[in-house]
Amino acid sequence: LSTFVYTPPTSKTPGTVVVSGMSASRDALRNYQLALEDASWSKSAALPVSAYAKDKDITFSITITLVP
């Protein structure tokens, strides 16, 4: 993991955290995304499909929408 960007909630939008980094493999990246989706504080964890284009050394950014 290399970057975390927090956007606080407003009256119109939920808070988000964008987590960026590099994954060794597609499987590791998918498992990380699923773990973030299952976290009690996470409403969703969005990862662009294009992140799976490479087999290894995958640069990614996952946008986590926080539970209000």
C-alpha atoms as one frame of an Amber mdcrd trajectory, in Angstrom:
protein
   0.000   0.000   0.000   1.321   3.401  -0.914  -1.454   5.977  -0.626  -4.573
   6.590   1.445  -6.928   9.465   0.626  -9.825  10.174   2.996 -12.814  12.249
   1.940 -15.139  13.032   4.855 -18.881  12.631   4.505 -21.115  15.566   3.688
 -24.858  16.013   3.984 -25.155  14.725   0.401 -22.406  12.101   0.061 -20.920
   9.354   2.234 -17.274   9.400   3.247 -14.752   7.518   1.145 -11.220   6.222
   1.417  -9.139   5.530  -1.683  -6.417   2.951  -1.080  -3.693   2.659  -3.714
  -0.754   0.348  -4.075   0.672  -2.594  -5.950  -0.468  -6.197  -5.779   1.700
  -9.206  -6.517  -1.127 -11.068  -8.283  -4.759 -10.934  -9.421  -5.763 -13.396
  -6.695  -4.157 -11.312  -3.964  -5.851  -8.173  -5.276  -9.256  -9.847  -5.457
  -8.880 -11.218  -1.930  -7.951  -7.749  -0.656 -10.966  -6.190  -2.369 -13.289
  -8.827  -0.892 -11.849  -8.303   2.583 -12.460  -4.561   2.292 -16.039  -5.163
   1.117 -16.672  -7.408   4.126 -15.297  -4.943   6.695 -17.953  -3.642   9.101
 -17.070  -0.015   8.291 -17.230  -0.494   4.506 -20.393  -0.159   2.437 -18.545
  -1.083  -0.779 -15.047  -1.415  -2.254 -14.925  -0.490  -5.938 -12.054  -1.575
  -8.131 -12.021  -0.917 -11.895 -12.089  -4.103 -13.973  -9.058  -2.801 -15.860
  -6.973  -3.486 -12.740  -7.153  -7.191 -13.616  -5.574  -6.714 -17.068  -2.121
  -7.691 -15.800  -1.183 -11.014 -14.176   1.281  -9.643 -11.614   2.725  -6.415
 -10.218  -0.691  -4.753 -10.546  -1.016  -1.080  -9.678  -4.460  -0.439  -8.193
  -6.747   2.084  -6.504  -9.757   0.824  -4.554 -12.457   3.312  -3.568 -14.079
   2.336  -0.291 -17.428   3.897   0.519 -17.760   4.145   4.273 -20.823   3.145
   6.274 -22.513   6.294   7.599
